[in-house]
């Protein structure tokens, strides 16, 4: 425990609040150890059971983790505030955000006519026309679409699916490296992330099998445009993963196809493989607009019922105004032509950087999507070295559980000329860090 902070309280609630306050104010940081239960109980004059209850609450809320004989420590990304990336320094070219090129996003125009009066949104939560469009959209790529639903974005949908299915302390198999907001979400729900290594074809079957053998009750994966690595399922990889999943029929599979229409790779979905528990989630923020907090999901009937039951008890439905806006864009030919153009350009830009790095002997990964992952030995050296040359890239630490270090470069608005210059600067940075990198 950090010596500058003393935990206080006489009840489980006040002890937990004291620890949370310390984490929020950075008096306790990631990895700092909390006192053993009996020692803290003696110091506070309470029973060991009171401290144990406080620690349990902190674990369930994602603030701390228990490491067996290593004791209880503050979590790597405590779920008390949103873990946002650092602010981009003035004057740097931002390649860290993971955002689409604004030039390829359509203008968002709300529907001109809104129906007057009150309507029973709870009895008709989804616009039938948008349901039909979603079934055509997902079904056209082989996803079973008998049961579909909507949510307030992909993270909202995944959170509801996991919280309806799992309980605090349960394990979830997660891509490693993986999308940092999903990693933080799992922790905030009081769940445990079990790392599953990825490569250019997505999750590795042997790593997924190992995670399931540890007792993981759910799997969250991206079939293409895997963030940050860029992997995409081949047909062979899909089949190999299905062989693993069929050995665990009670495990919930959640497929996060977040970049779908601009991923630049075909969909080889696991959801058509006869699994009993599954959900395929898609959003439109990467190609129709970052303010469109809407997602569609196709699920098995049990999963859909649990999701919609939770939705009914909270927000109840997704705004019909939002649904009308999404429907208008999805059925507008000019908009979808622009999306097709974006998909082509994003692919060209991603491949240009991978090729430029390769010409300097720097291996990189980016089989699909808008990001390129570059393995390095010292993330700080690379980030700071590129910063001195006018570039701002994302350090890989917030994407990793047990995977090796790397940096993520978003290529959405990086043209071929920029890719060439960045690759040259990247190689120079690695050269200057020769001692760090072992020659």
N, C-alpha and C positions, 0 to 999 in steps of 0.2 A: 504494500500500500504506500502511496505517496506520503512522505512524512509531513507535508505541509497541510494535510487535511485530516481532520478527526471526525469519524462517523459518529452521529448522535441519534437519539431517539429512545423511546421506552416501549414502543409497540412495533409490530412488524411493518405497519404502514408508515410510521414516521422514520424508521430505520431505512426502509426502501427509498422514501422521499429524500432522505439525507444523502444517500449514495447518488440518486438521480441528479440532485442539485449539484453535487461535486462533478459529475460527468458533464453536465450541461455547461458549467462554468470553467471546464477544463482543469479543475483541481485534481481530478482523476482522469488519466488518459488511457487509450487503448493498451491493453496488456498489463496495466497496473493491477496488483493483487489485492484482494480484499482480505481482511484478517480471517483466520480460521474461525469457525462458528463458535466453539467454546471460548476462545480467547476474547472475541468481541462481546460475547454474552457476559463474561466476567467483568470486562471493562465498563459495560453499560448497566450492569446490575439487573439483567433480565435472564430469562431461561434460554437455554440453547435452542429450544423449539421455536421461540419467538424470532431469533436470528435466522434459523433455518427457513422459516416461513417467509421472511423478508427476502432472503437470497432466492428462494423459489419464485417469488413474484418478479424479481429482477430478471431471472432467467427467462421466464415466460414472456416478458416484455422486450427481450432482446438486448438488454443493457449489459448483461454479463454472461459468461460461459464458464462451465466447470470442466476442468482438465484432469479429472481423477486425482492422482497424488500431487498434481501441479496446483490444486486448489481452485478457487473461484477468482476470475480476473475480468476486468472490463473488456467488453467485446471490441473487436477490431473496428467495427463501424457501429457504435452504440445507437440504438434506435430512439434517440431523444430529439434529434433535429434532422432535417433533410441533409443528406451528405451531398452537397452540390460541388461541382468542380470549381477550382480556383478561378477567380476573375481573370480574364485575358488582359495582360499588361498593355498599356497604351502603345500603339504603333506597330503591333505584331500581326502577322497574318494568322488568323485563327483556323487551325486544322484540327481542333480538339473537340468540337462540340457535338459531332455526330448528326448535324442538321442537313436537310436537303438544300439544294441551291434555290434561293427564292425565285430565280428567273423561271423555274419550271413549275411553280405553284400557281394554280388558277386564282383569280379574284373570287373572294367569298361574298356571294350576294344572297342574303336571306330571301325566302319566298316572298313574293310581292303581296300575296293574299293570305291572310290568316283567318281561319274560321272563327266566328264570334261565339261568345257564350262558353259555358262550362261543358267539358266532356269527361267521360269516365275513362281516363287514361289507364286506370288499373284493370279495367275490363278489356281494353284494347291497347296494350302497351306498345305494340309494334305496328307500324304502317304495313298493310298487306303488300303494297307495291314494292317497298324496300325489302321485305322478306323475299319476294319473288326475285328481286335483283340479286340479293345475297345468295340465294340458292343457285342461281345461274353462275354467279361469280365463283363460288367455292366448288360447286358441283362440276363446273367445266374443267377443273383440275383434279378431279377424282376424289374429292372429299365427300363422304356420305352427308346428305343434307336433309334428312327426314326431320331432324329436330334442330332448329336454329334459335338463337336468342341474341340480344344486344346488351351492351354495357357501356360505361363511361370511359372508354379507352382500354387498351390491352392490360395495363397494370391493375386497373380496377377489376377487370374480369378475372385475371389470375388470382388476385387477392381473395375474391369471393369464392372461387373454386377451391382454393386451398383451405380457407377458413371453414368452409362448409364440410370439408372432407376430413381434415386432420385436426389434431389436438396439439397444444403446446408440448414441445419435446419431441414430436415426431420428426422423422428425417425426410428430406427431399433431395433427390439426385439432381444436381445442377451442373451446367456446363462450366468448365474451368480451362481457360478464362471465359467469363461470361458477362452478361449485361449487368452493370453495377447496380442499377435500380432494382432489378429482380433479386440480386443477392441481398440487398438491404431489406427488401420487402419480406423475404423469407425469414430473415432474422427478426424483423419487427413483429411478425406474427408469432414469435416464440418458437419457431421451427428450427431445425438443424440442417445446414447445407452439407451434403456429401459431394465432394468434387468428382466430376467425371471429365477426364481428359478429352480434348477435341483435336481434330486435325482438319485438313482441307475438305474432308467429307463429313464433317460434323462430329457428333459424339462417337467415341470409339467403343465398339461392342464389348470388348473385354473389360473396359473401365466401367461401363454401365452394369455389366454383370456383377462386378465386385461391389458396386454401390448397392445394388438390390440385395446382395447377400448380407449386407450390414443391416438390413431392415428398412430401407427407404420405402416409404408408402406412396410417393408420388415422384414423377419425373417431369421436369420442365426443360424443353429443348426447342431449338430453332431449326426448321428443315432447310432453310436457305438464308443467306445474308446474316449468318451467325455473327453476333456482335460480342467481342471485337474482332474475332479471328477471320470471319468471312467465309467459313465453311458452308457447304451445301450437300445435302444427302444425294448420293448417287443411288441408282436403283439397287445396286449390289449392297451398299451400306444400309439402305432402308430394310432390305430383306434380312440382313444380319442382325440389325437391331430388333426387328420383329421376332426373330428366333429367341432372343434374350427376353423380351417382354412377355412372350407367351408362357414363359416359365413362371411368371409372377402375375397371374390373372387379376388379382385384387388391387394391383397398383394403378393409380390414376396417372394417365399420360396427358400432359398439356403441351400442345404444339403451338409455339408463338411465331406465327408467320407475319412478323411485323412489317416487313418491307415488300411483301408479295409482288405487286405490280412493277416495282422498279428494282427487284433483286437481281435481275439479269441471269437467272437460272431457272430451269423447270422445277416444278414441285414434285417431289417423291415423298408423299405423305405417309406417315405411319398409321393414319386413322382408317385407312381402307383395308387394314390387315386383319380384321376380325377380332380386334381387342374388345374386351368387355367394358372397360372404363377409359374414356378418352374425351378430349376436347381439342378442337382446332380453332385458334383465336387469330383474328385479323383486325388491324386498324388501318386508317387511311391517312394518318398524320404525315407520313413521309412523302406522299405524292399528291394529296388533295388539300392539305393545310394543317399546320401544326396546332391551330386553335380548334380543330374538329375533334373534340374529345368523345369519340364514338368508336366502338368496336363491335364486330360481329363474331359469333361463335357457333360452331356446329358441335354437337355433343351426343353421347349416348343418352337415352331417355332418363336414366337415374341421375346422371350428372347435371343435365339440364334442369330437372325438377329441383334439385338442391340449390343450384345457382339462382333460379328464378324465385324460389322461396325466400332466399336471403334478400334478393333485390326488392321483393315486394314489401319486406319489413323495413327497408331503409329508404332509398329514394323513390321506390315504387315503379318508376318507368324512366325511360330515356326521352328527353324533350322531343316532342313531335316537330317543333321548329327545327331542331338539329337534324332529325331524321329527314325532313323535307329538303334541307340544304344538301345533305349527303346524297340523297336520291337524285336531286337535280344535277349534281356534278357527275355522279356515276353513269347517268343516262345521257349526258351531253357529249356528242361526238367530238367536238373541238377539244374539250377537256381531256377526253381519253386519248386523242391523238397526241396531245401535249405530254401526257403520261408516257406514251410509247416512245416519244422523243427523249424524254428524261431517262428512261431505262437504257436506251442506246448510248447516250452521252455518258451516263454514270459508269457504264461498263468500259467505255473507251478510257475514261479518266483513271479508273481503278487499275486497269491493265497497264496504262502508261507509267504509273508510278512503280508498280511491281517490276516492269521491264527495266526502267531507269535504275532502280536500286540494284537489280541483278547485274546490270552492266558494270557496276562498281563492286561486284562481289558481295553485295549485302542481300541475304535471303529475306524474303517477306512473304506474307500470306494474305490473299484477298481473292478467293475464288468467286465471290458474289457480293452484292450489296454495295455500300458506300464507304467502307472502311478497309484499311490495310493494317495488319498487325506485323510489327517488326521485332523479333526477339533480340534482346540486348542483355548484357551482363550488369549494367549499371543504369537504371532508368534516370536517376537524377542527373548523371553526367550527360546523357543524351538530351534530355529536356532542356537543361541549362545551356548546353552547347548550341542547340538549335535556336534557343531564345536569343542568344547573342548574335545570331545571323538573321533575325527577323521572323522566325517561325515559332508558332505555339502549338505543340502537340500534347497529347494526353499520356501522362505516365500510366503504366499498366497496373499499378498497385491496386487501384480501386476495382479492377476487373478480375482479380485473381483470388483464388482460395489457396491452392497448393501448386499451381502452375509456375513455371519459370518467368522471370521478368521480361518485359517488353514495352513497347509504346504503340499507341493507336493513332493512326493518321486518317482523318476524314478527307476523302478525295472528291466529295460532291461538286465543289466549285474550283478544283485544282486542274487547270488545263495542262496540255502536254509540255508547254514551255516551263510552267511552274514546276511540274514534276521533274523535269530534267535538272532544274536549279536546286530543288530540294534534295534530290538524290545525291548531287555533288556535295552539297553542304553536309548531308548525313554522313557520307563517306569521310569527309574531313573531320567531323566530330569524332567518329570512331577512331580515326588515325591519331587524333590528339589525345585520346583516352587509352592509348596502347597499353600503358602500364595497368590500368584498371581491367582491361579486357584480356590481359595475359598474352599480348603480342599477336 
